Amino acid sequence: MDWLAGCMVDLYFGGIDMEENERFEQHWLSASSDQRMRYDKLVSAYPKITWTEKEKTVLLWLCQMDIDTLETMEIIFDKFAHAK
């Protein structure tokens, strides 16, 4: 199972561990300043959401994708946020 699939399984079944914190830190350290800025912008766009460590890791991973993929995900998140 690849890393993203593992994160999605973990998100579904819950649970936070130190490994997830370490994984986030590793990705954060390897992220460019533009990727970190995209991450901060994405997280701050949804202030009512309390992000878990696993969700933050997946969001950072998304921000490390190319900009077109990130913008597509932002559209999807926006639809979720405004769904009734």
Backbone torsions as a table, in degrees:
resi	resn	phi	psi	omega
1	MET	NA	131.7	-179.4
2	ASP	-78.1	173.1	-173.7
3	TRP	-59.6	-46.8	-177.6
4	LEU	-64.9	-43.3	178.4
5	ALA	-60.7	-40.5	177.4
6	GLY	-61.9	-41.3	178.3
7	CYS	-64.2	-41.7	-179.5
8	MET	-65.1	-40.0	176.1
9	VAL	-62.6	-44.8	179.3
10	ASP	-63.1	-39.7	178.3
11	LEU	-61.7	-41.4	-178.4
12	TYR	-67.7	-44.5	-175.2
13	PHE	-90.1	-7.6	174.8
14	GLY	79.3	-179.7	178.9
15	GLY	100.0	132.3	178.0
16	ILE	-122.5	135.2	177.5
17	ASP	-136.6	171.5	-178.8
18	MET	-64.3	-30.3	178.7
19	GLU	-58.8	-38.3	179.9
20	GLU	-66.8	-40.5	176.6
21	ASN	-61.6	-42.5	178.8
22	GLU	-65.5	-39.4	179.2
23	ARG	-63.0	-44.4	178.3
24	PHE	-60.8	-46.0	-179.0
25	GLU	-60.3	-41.2	178.9
26	GLN	-62.1	-44.5	179.7
27	HIS	-68.5	-37.2	179.0
28	TRP	-62.6	-44.0	-179.3
29	LEU	-65.4	-30.9	-179.3
30	SER	-88.4	-8.2	-178.5
31	ALA	-75.8	144.3	175.5
32	SER	-76.6	169.3	178.9
33	SER	-63.7	-35.5	176.9
34	ASP	-65.5	-41.0	178.9
35	GLN	-66.1	-39.8	177.2
36	ARG	-65.0	-39.0	178.5
37	MET	-64.4	-42.7	177.5
38	ARG	-60.8	-42.6	179.2
39	TYR	-61.1	-49.9	-179.7
40	ASP	-59.5	-41.7	179.3
41	LYS	-64.4	-43.0	-179.4
42	LEU	-64.0	-48.1	-178.8
43	VAL	-65.3	-41.5	-178.4
44	SER	-72.4	-17.3	178.1
45	ALA	-70.9	-16.5	-178.3
46	TYR	-126.7	69.0	-173.7
47	PRO	-66.9	-19.7	-178.8
48	LYS	-82.1	-9.2	-179.5
49	ILE	-91.8	131.2	172.8
50	THR	-96.7	103.5	-175.5
51	TRP	-77.6	134.2	173.0
52	THR	-78.9	166.7	177.7
53	GLU	-60.3	-39.2	180.0
54	LYS	-67.3	-40.6	177.3
55	GLU	-64.9	-40.9	177.8
56	LYS	-61.5	-39.0	179.3
57	THR	-64.3	-43.1	178.6
58	VAL	-66.0	-41.5	178.2
59	LEU	-62.0	-42.3	178.1
60	LEU	-63.5	-40.7	177.1
61	TRP	-60.0	-43.0	177.4
62	LEU	-61.5	-38.9	-179.7
63	CYS	-69.4	-18.4	177.6
64	GLN	-87.0	-1.7	174.5
65	MET	-80.2	175.2	177.2
66	ASP	-66.4	159.7	-172.8
67	ILE	-63.0	-34.6	179.4
68	ASP	-64.5	-40.2	178.1
69	THR	-66.2	-42.4	178.7
70	LEU	-61.3	-45.6	-179.3
71	GLU	-62.5	-36.1	176.1
72	THR	-63.4	-43.4	179.0
73	MET	-65.6	-36.9	177.8
74	GLU	-62.3	-37.5	177.5
75	ILE	-63.7	-43.6	179.0
76	ILE	-63.2	-46.2	178.8
77	PHE	-60.5	-40.1	-179.9
78	ASP	-62.8	-40.4	177.4
79	LYS	-63.9	-41.3	176.7
80	PHE	-62.8	-42.8	-176.8
81	ALA	-65.5	-30.1	-176.9
82	HIS	-104.2	6.6	176.6
83	ALA	-72.7	146.0	-179.3
84	LYS	-89.7	NA	NA
